Amino acid sequence: MSFEALQLAPPILKALSRCGHDSPTPVQREAIPIALSGKDLIASANTGTGKTAAFVLPALQKLFDDPSKRGLRILVLSPTRELAEQIARATSKYGRYTKAHSVAIYGGMPFGDQIRALSQSPEMIIATPGRLIDHIWRGRINLSNVEMFILDEADRMLDMGFIEDVEFVADAMPEQCQTLLFAATMNPATTKLAQKFMKDPERVDLALDGKVTHDKIEQRLHITDNLQHKGRILRHLCSGEDLHRAIVFSATKKDADMLARQLGSEGFGVAALHGDMTQSVRNRTMENMRRGKIKILVATDVAARGIDITGVSHVINFDLPRSAEDYVNRIGRTGRASQSGVAISLVSQADFEYLDRIERYIGQNLNIEVIPGLEPTRALSAGKKSRPSSARGKKPPFGRRRNRPAAQGAKPAVQGAKARAASPRPKVSGA
């Protein structure tokens, strides 16, 4: 199917052609006709499948169809500033040949700039919940004429504790407002929310489980003895010639800063990205990453949600996520736009439970690899209990100790988690 078959307006088709988009992705092919019909829609699809265009294009079409109407007609709610910016960029890109006027409203930016933007009566607002409600309470945003309400990454919005804010905004929508809800996964909380305020929604479900996606991503596993061992493996991976641009995931903001400092001291072009940074610093970091001034971004889950960076060759889980869904979302930062990618997880005994949960969710075992000179000295074991990996030791991950070879007679690493009791010798990576 081509975009022309979706009966989008010529100016939108022209913009799509200029962007090199010839045919819609599966979620776009399924969701756009429903959205154009005026029906409520629930669409679930994995990260990197084109969900943003699946709602931006119908929104632009609605504005194009009736240009005589004034004021706010489209409202998009996003969980993070970075995702709001990504949606705003997509709206500008696909709407460049239309007269659509959109603005992004989110925390961390000066109120003055946003007040001036709102005073120009935009037709489309992309906003994060807190800042949106602030402007509503101050009388700067009127929702009475909204025709299309879009919830993007609704599952993440609820995970981040925005349930009351989302319900407040949804309750303020006009009776005849069309609602589109997009999510990576439809968990019970998201389903319950949709049932509260959506009217007989159509369903597009392309994210049944972790097995549906990421067929172009090579997923690997390195077993680690401790934090220092994990740090040495990370340093080795970041030195690889095949690593062009990488996102390293850490569990906490403090860990992100620590890893960025350590990698920076080793001469890598690196920066941290997390919620404690000012918006101007976050914007500058993302721009430096896009321009190639930064090769490695160390980020937390919340900060990385909505990152729109092309050419990410590697995703490295320095800390394994607690949620299997978060694992799928993390590795979806690479392998985009028909490109291949590599996702590497560094796993210690403390992560065994999370590894098992992830492997069961994605329906496959992660391939174990060993770096010569950085072999683990012990195997993973389902029976052992260990303190959480968040309980850091005092020593930084890049200790000064020399690489310790595998202990003589040590057992080989056990491939996988509970489902795998033993396996052949693991594959060895090149030095």
VEXDREN-2710 file (C-alpha; in Angstrom, 1 decimal):
% VEXDREN-2710
k/r/px/py/pz
1/MET/0.0/0.0/0.0
2/SER/1.2/3.6/-0.7
3/PHE/0.3/6.7/1.3
4/GLU/-1.8/7.8/-1.6
5/ALA/-4.2/4.9/-1.0
6/LEU/-4.9/6.4/2.5
7/GLN/-6.4/9.4/0.7
8/LEU/-4.2/12.0/2.5
9/ALA/-4.1/15.6/1.3
10/PRO/-1.6/16.4/-1.5
11/PRO/0.5/18.8/0.7
12/ILE/0.9/16.0/3.3
13/LEU/1.8/13.4/0.6
14/LYS/4.3/15.9/-0.8
15/ALA/6.0/16.2/2.6
16/LEU/6.0/12.4/3.1
17/SER/7.7/12.1/-0.3
18/ARG/10.3/14.7/0.5
19/CYS/11.1/12.7/3.7
20/GLY/11.6/9.5/1.6
21/HIS/8.5/7.8/3.0
22/ASP/6.8/5.8/0.2
23/SER/4.6/3.3/2.0
24/PRO/3.1/3.2/5.5
25/THR/4.3/0.9/8.2
26/PRO/1.8/-1.8/9.5
27/VAL/0.6/0.4/12.4
28/GLN/0.2/3.3/10.1
29/ARG/-1.7/1.2/7.5
30/GLU/-4.1/-0.1/10.1
31/ALA/-4.5/3.0/12.3
32/ILE/-4.7/5.9/9.9
33/PRO/-8.0/4.9/8.1
34/ILE/-9.7/4.4/11.5
35/ALA/-8.5/7.8/12.7
36/LEU/-9.6/9.4/9.5
37/SER/-13.1/7.9/9.9
38/GLY/-13.6/9.8/13.1
39/LYS/-13.8/6.7/15.4
40/ASP/-12.0/6.3/18.7
41/LEU/-8.9/4.2/18.4
42/ILE/-6.7/2.1/20.7
43/ALA/-3.4/1.2/18.9
44/SER/-0.7/-0.8/20.5
45/ALA/2.6/-1.4/18.7
46/ASN/6.2/-1.8/19.7
47/THR/8.8/1.0/19.8
48/GLY/10.1/2.1/16.5
49/THR/7.2/1.0/14.4
50/GLY/6.0/4.4/13.3
51/LYS/3.3/5.2/15.9
52/THR/4.0/8.9/15.8
53/ALA/3.1/9.4/12.2
54/ALA/0.1/7.1/12.7
55/PHE/-1.6/9.9/14.7
56/VAL/0.2/13.0/13.4
57/LEU/-0.9/12.4/9.8
58/PRO/-4.6/12.1/10.6
59/ALA/-4.3/15.1/12.9
60/LEU/-2.8/17.2/10.0
61/GLN/-5.5/15.9/7.7
62/LYS/-8.3/17.0/10.1
63/LEU/-6.8/20.5/10.2
64/PHE/-6.4/20.6/6.4
65/ASP/-10.0/19.5/5.7
66/ASP/-11.5/22.5/7.5
67/PRO/-9.1/25.4/7.6
68/SER/-11.8/27.9/8.5
69/LYS/-12.0/26.8/12.1
70/ARG/-9.8/28.7/14.6
71/GLY/-8.3/27.9/18.0
72/LEU/-7.2/24.6/19.6
73/ARG/-8.6/21.6/17.7
74/ILE/-5.9/18.9/18.3
75/LEU/-4.4/18.0/21.7
76/VAL/-1.6/15.5/22.0
77/LEU/-0.6/14.4/25.5
78/SER/2.9/13.0/25.9
79/PRO/4.7/11.6/29.0
80/THR/8.1/13.2/28.5
81/ARG/9.6/16.4/27.2
82/GLU/11.8/14.5/24.7
83/LEU/8.8/12.7/23.3
84/ALA/6.8/15.9/23.1
85/GLU/9.7/17.4/21.1
86/GLN/9.8/14.4/18.8
87/ILE/6.1/14.7/18.1
88/ALA/6.5/18.4/17.5
89/ARG/9.3/17.8/15.0
90/ALA/7.2/15.2/13.2
91/THR/4.3/17.6/13.0
92/SER/6.5/20.3/11.5
93/LYS/8.1/17.9/9.1
94/TYR/4.9/16.3/7.8
95/GLY/2.9/19.6/7.9
96/ARG/5.5/21.8/6.2
97/TYR/3.3/22.3/3.1
98/THR/0.1/22.9/5.1
99/LYS/-0.8/26.0/7.2
100/ALA/-1.1/23.9/10.4
101/HIS/0.1/25.9/13.5
102/SER/1.3/23.7/16.3
103/VAL/3.3/24.3/19.6
104/ALA/4.9/22.1/22.2
105/ILE/4.3/22.8/25.9
106/TYR/6.3/21.0/28.5
107/GLY/8.0/21.6/31.8
108/GLY/11.6/22.9/32.1
109/MET/11.1/25.7/29.6
110/PRO/10.4/29.4/30.4
111/PHE/6.7/30.2/30.8
112/GLY/7.2/33.5/28.9
113/ASP/8.0/31.7/25.6
114/GLN/5.1/29.4/26.0
115/ILE/2.6/32.2/26.9
116/ARG/3.7/34.0/23.7
117/ALA/3.2/30.8/21.7
118/LEU/-0.2/30.2/23.1
119/SER/-1.3/33.8/22.5
120/GLN/-1.0/33.0/18.7
121/SER/-4.0/30.6/19.0
122/PRO/-2.3/27.4/17.8
123/GLU/-4.6/24.7/16.3
124/MET/-2.5/21.8/17.7
125/ILE/-0.8/21.6/21.1
126/ILE/1.6/18.8/22.1
127/ALA/2.0/18.8/25.9
128/THR/3.2/17.0/28.9
129/PRO/0.5/16.6/31.6
130/GLY/1.8/18.8/34.4
131/ARG/2.6/21.9/32.3
132/LEU/-0.7/21.5/30.3
133/ILE/-2.8/21.5/33.4
134/ASP/-0.9/24.5/34.8
135/HIS/-1.8/26.5/31.7
136/ILE/-5.4/25.3/31.8
137/TRP/-5.8/26.4/35.4
138/ARG/-4.3/29.8/34.5
139/GLY/-6.9/30.2/31.7
140/ARG/-4.3/30.1/28.9
141/ILE/-5.6/26.9/27.2
142/ASN/-9.3/26.3/26.4
143/LEU/-10.3/22.7/25.6
144/SER/-13.9/23.4/24.7
145/ASN/-13.3/23.1/20.9
146/VAL/-10.9/20.2/20.8
147/GLU/-11.9/17.7/18.1
148/MET/-9.1/15.1/18.5
149/PHE/-7.5/14.1/21.8
150/ILE/-4.4/11.9/21.4
151/LEU/-2.7/10.0/24.2
152/ASP/0.8/8.9/23.1
153/GLU/2.7/6.3/25.2
154/ALA/-0.3/6.0/27.4
155/ASP/1.2/3.0/29.2
156/ARG/4.3/4.9/30.1
157/MET/2.2/7.9/31.2
158/LEU/0.5/5.7/33.8
159/ASP/3.8/4.1/34.9
160/MET/5.1/7.6/35.6
161/GLY/2.1/8.3/37.9
162/PHE/0.2/10.7/35.6
163/ILE/-3.1/8.8/36.0
164/GLU/-4.9/11.7/37.8
165/ASP/-3.6/14.3/35.4
166/VAL/-4.7/12.2/32.4
167/GLU/-8.2/11.7/33.8
168/PHE/-8.5/15.4/34.5
169/VAL/-7.7/16.3/30.9
170/ALA/-9.9/13.5/29.5
171/ASP/-12.8/14.6/31.6
172/ALA/-12.4/18.2/30.3
173/MET/-12.8/17.1/26.6
174/PRO/-16.0/18.0/24.7
175/GLU/-18.6/15.2/24.4
176/GLN/-18.0/14.7/20.6
177/CYS/-14.2/14.7/20.8
178/GLN/-12.5/11.8/19.1
179/THR/-9.9/10.0/21.2
180/LEU/-6.8/8.1/20.0
181/LEU/-4.8/6.1/22.5
182/PHE/-1.4/4.8/21.5
183/ALA/0.8/2.5/23.6
184/ALA/3.6/0.1/23.4
185/THR/1.7/-2.4/25.5
186/MET/-1.9/-2.6/26.7
187/ASN/-1.6/-3.5/30.3
188/PRO/-4.6/-3.7/32.7
189/ALA/-4.2/-0.1/33.9
190/THR/-4.1/1.3/30.4
191/THR/-7.1/-0.8/29.4
192/LYS/-9.1/0.4/32.5
193/LEU/-8.2/4.0/31.6
194/ALA/-9.4/3.6/28.0
195/GLN/-12.7/2.0/29.2
196/LYS/-13.4/5.1/31.3
197/PHE/-13.6/7.7/28.5
198/MET/-13.5/6.1/25.1
199/LYS/-16.6/5.4/23.0
200/ASP/-16.6/1.9/21.4
201/PRO/-13.0/2.2/20.2
202/GLU/-11.6/0.3/17.3
203/ARG/-8.5/-1.8/18.1
204/VAL/-5.2/-2.2/16.3
205/ASP/-3.0/-4.6/18.2
206/LEU/0.5/-5.2/16.7
207/ALA/2.3/-5.7/20.0
208/LEU/0.9/-8.9/21.4
209/ASP/4.2/-9.7/23.1
210/GLY/7.9/-9.3/22.9
211/LYS/8.2/-11.9/20.1
212/VAL/6.5/-9.5/17.6
213/THR/9.4/-7.1/17.2
214/HIS/13.1/-6.5/16.9
215/ASP/13.9/-9.1/14.3
216/LYS/16.7/-6.9/13.0
217/ILE/18.4/-6.6/16.4
218/GLU/21.1/-9.0/17.5
219/GLN/20.6/-9.6/21.2
220/ARG/23.6/-10.6/23.3
221/LEU/24.4/-11.3/26.9
222/HIS/27.6/-10.9/28.9
223/ILE/27.8/-12.5/32.4
224/THR/29.6/-10.3/34.9
225/ASP/31.1/-11.1/38.3
226/ASN/30.7/-7.7/40.0
227/LEU/30.4/-4.0/39.3
228/GLN/34.1/-3.5/38.4
229/HIS/34.0/-6.5/36.0
230/LYS/30.8/-5.0/34.4
231/GLY/32.6/-1.6/34.0
232/ARG/35.6/-3.2/32.2
233/ILE/33.3/-5.0/29.8
234/LEU/31.4/-1.7/29.1
235/ARG/34.7/0.0/28.4
236/HIS/35.7/-2.7/26.0
237/LEU/32.4/-2.6/24.2
238/CYS/32.5/1.2/23.8
239/SER/35.9/0.8/22.2
240/GLY/34.6/-1.5/19.4
241/GLU/35.0/-0.3/15.9
242/ASP/31.5/-1.4/15.0
243/LEU/30.0/0.9/17.7
244/HIS/29.1/4.1/15.8
245/ARG/26.5/5.6/18.2
246/ALA/25.3/4.0/21.4
247/ILE/22.8/4.4/24.3
248/VAL/23.9/2.9/27.6
249/PHE/21.0/2.4/30.1
250/SER/21.6/2.8/33.8
251/ALA/19.2/2.2/36.7
252/THR/19.4/5.6/38.4
253/LYS/20.3/9.2/37.6
254/LYS/23.3/9.0/39.9
255/ASP/24.6/5.9/38.1
256/ALA/24.1/7.7/34.7
257/ASP/26.3/10.6/35.9
258/MET/28.9/8.3/37.3
259/LEU/29.2/6.2/34.1
260/ALA/29.4/9.3/31.9
261/ARG/32.2/10.7/34.1
262/GLN/34.1/7.4/34.0
263/LEU/33.7/6.9/30.3
264/GLY/34.6/10.5/29.7
265/SER/37.8/10.1/31.7
266/GLU/38.7/7.2/29.4
267/GLY/38.5/9.5/26.4
268/PHE/35.1/8.6/25.0
269/GLY/32.7/11.3/23.7
270/VAL/29.9/10.7/26.2
271/ALA/27.1/12.6/28.0
272/ALA/24.4/11.7/30.6
273/LEU/20.7/12.2/30.1
274/HIS/18.3/12.1/33.0
275/GLY/15.4/14.0/34.7
276/ASP/17.5/16.1/37.0
277/MET/19.1/18.0/34.1
278/THR/17.7/21.3/32.9
279/GLN/15.8/21.3/29.7
280/SER/18.4/23.5/28.0
281/VAL/21.1/21.0/28.9
282/ARG/19.0/18.1/27.7
283/ASN/18.3/19.8/24.4
284/ARG/22.0/20.6/23.9
285/THR/22.9/17.0/24.7
286/MET/20.5/15.6/22.2
287/GLU/21.6/18.0/19.5
288/ASN/25.3/17.1/20.2
289/MET/24.3/13.4/19.8
290/ARG/22.6/14.1/16.5
291/ARG/25.5/16.0/15.2
292/GLY/28.0/13.3/16.2
293/LYS/29.8/15.3/18.8
294/ILE/28.7/12.7/21.3
295/LYS/29.1/9.0/20.5
296/ILE/27.7/7.5/23.7
297/LEU/24.6/8.6/25.7
298/VAL/24.2/7.2/29.2
299/ALA/20.5/7.5/30.1
300/THR/17.8/6.4/32.5
301/ASP/14.5/4.8/31.2
302/VAL/12.4/7.9/31.8
303/ALA/14.8/10.3/30.1
304/ALA/15.3/7.9/27.1
305/ARG/11.6/7.5/26.4
306/GLY/10.9/9.2/23.2
307/ILE/14.5/9.7/22.1
308/ASP/14.5/10.2/18.4
309/ILE/18.1/9.6/17.2
310/THR/18.9/7.9/13.9
311/GLY/21.9/5.6/13.5
312/VAL/22.0/4.1/17.0
313/SER/24.1/1.0/16.3
314/HIS/24.2/-0.3/19.9
315/VAL/22.0/-0.4/23.0
316/ILE/23.9/-1.5/26.1
317/ASN/22.0/-2.4/29.3
318/PHE/24.6/-1.7/32.0
319/ASP/21.7/-2.2/34.4
320/LEU/19.0/-4.7/33.4
321/PRO/15.5/-3.3/33.6
322/ARG/13.1/-4.6/36.1
323/SER/10.3/-4.8/33.6
324/ALA/10.4/-7.0/30.5
325/GLU/8.4/-4.4/28.6
326/ASP/11.1/-1.8/29.4
327/TYR/13.7/-4.2/27.9
328/VAL/11.8/-4.3/24.6
329/ASN/11.4/-0.5/24.6
330/ARG/15.1/0.0/25.4
331/ILE/16.4/-2.2/22.6
332/GLY/14.0/-0.6/20.2
333/ARG/16.2/2.5/20.2
334/THR/18.4/0.6/17.7
335/GLY/17.4/-1.4/14.6
336/ARG/15.2/1.3/13.3
337/ALA/14.1/2.2/9.8
338/SER/15.1/-1.2/8.4
339/GLN/18.6/-0.9/9.8
340/SER/20.3/-3.6/11.9
341/GLY/21.4/-3.1/15.5
342/VAL/23.0/-4.7/18.5
343/ALA/21.5/-4.9/22.0
344/ILE/23.9/-6.1/24.8
345/SER/22.9/-6.8/28.4
346/LEU/25.5/-7.0/31.2
347/VAL/24.1/-9.4/33.7
348/SER/25.3/-10.4/37.2
349/GLN/23.9/-12.9/39.6
350/ALA/21.7/-10.2/41.2
351/ASP/19.9/-9.8/37.8
352/PHE/19.0/-13.4/37.4
353/GLU/15.3/-12.9/38.2
354/TYR/15.0/-10.1/35.7
355/LEU/16.8/-11.9/33.0
356/ASP/14.5/-14.9/33.3
357/ARG/11.5/-12.6/33.2
358/ILE/12.8/-10.9/30.0
359/GLU/13.6/-14.2/28.2
360/ARG/10.2/-15.6/28.9
361/TYR/8.6/-12.4/27.7
362/ILE/10.5/-12.2/24.4
363/GLY/10.3/-15.9/23.8
364/GLN/14.0/-16.5/23.3
365/ASN/17.2/-16.9/25.1
366/LEU/19.8/-14.2/24.9
367/ASN/23.1/-15.4/23.3
368/ILE/26.0/-15.5/25.8
369/GLU/29.3/-14.1/24.6
370/VAL/32.7/-13.9/26.3
371/ILE/35.4/-11.4/25.7
372/PRO/38.9/-12.9/25.9
373/GLY/40.6/-11.6/29.1
374/LEU/37.2/-10.6/30.5
375/GLU/35.7/-14.0/31.1
376/PRO/33.3/-14.4/34.1
377/THR/34.7/-16.6/36.9
378/ARG/31.3/-17.9/38.0
379/ALA/28.1/-19.1/36.3
380/LEU/24.6/-17.7/36.9
381/SER/22.5/-19.9/39.2
382/ALA/18.8/-19.9/39.8
383/GLY/19.3/-21.0/43.4
384/LYS/21.6/-18.2/44.6
385/LYS/20.3/-15.1/46.2
386/SER/22.2/-11.9/45.8
387/ARG/21.7/-8.3/46.9
388/PRO/20.0/-6.0/44.3
389/SER/22.3/-4.6/41.7
390/SER/21.2/-1.1/42.8
391/ALA/23.2/-1.7/46.0
392/ARG/26.5/-0.4/44.7
393/GLY/29.8/-0.9/46.2
394/LYS/32.1/1.9/47.1
395/LYS/34.5/1.3/44.2
396/PRO/33.6/2.8/40.8
397/PRO/32.9/0.4/37.9
398/PHE/36.2/1.2/36.2
399/GLY/38.5/0.0/38.9
400/ARG/42.3/0.2/38.5
401/ARG/42.8/-3.5/38.9
402/ARG/44.1/-5.5/36.0
403/ASN/41.7/-7.8/34.1
404/ARG/41.5/-11.0/36.0
405/PRO/41.5/-14.1/33.8
406/ALA/39.0/-16.9/34.5
407/ALA/39.8/-19.0/37.5
408/GLN/41.3/-22.3/36.6
409/GLY/38.7/-25.0/36.6
410/ALA/35.8/-22.4/36.8
411/LYS/32.5/-23.6/35.5
412/PRO/31.4/-22.2/32.1
413/ALA/28.7/-19.6/32.1
414/VAL/25.2/-21.0/32.0
415/GLN/23.3/-19.8/29.0
416/GLY/20.0/-18.2/29.8
417/ALA/18.0/-18.3/33.0
418/LYS/15.7/-20.9/34.6
419/ALA/14.7/-22.5/31.3
420/ARG/18.4/-23.4/30.6
421/ALA/20.2/-25.7/32.9
422/ALA/23.4/-26.0/30.8
423/SER/24.6/-25.3/27.3
424/PRO/27.6/-25.7/25.0
425/ARG/30.6/-23.4/25.3
426/PRO/29.5/-19.8/24.7
427/LYS/30.5/-17.9/21.6
428/VAL/33.7/-15.8/22.0
429/SER/33.7/-12.2/20.7
430/GLY/36.8/-10.9/19.0
431/ALA/39.1/-8.8/21.1
END
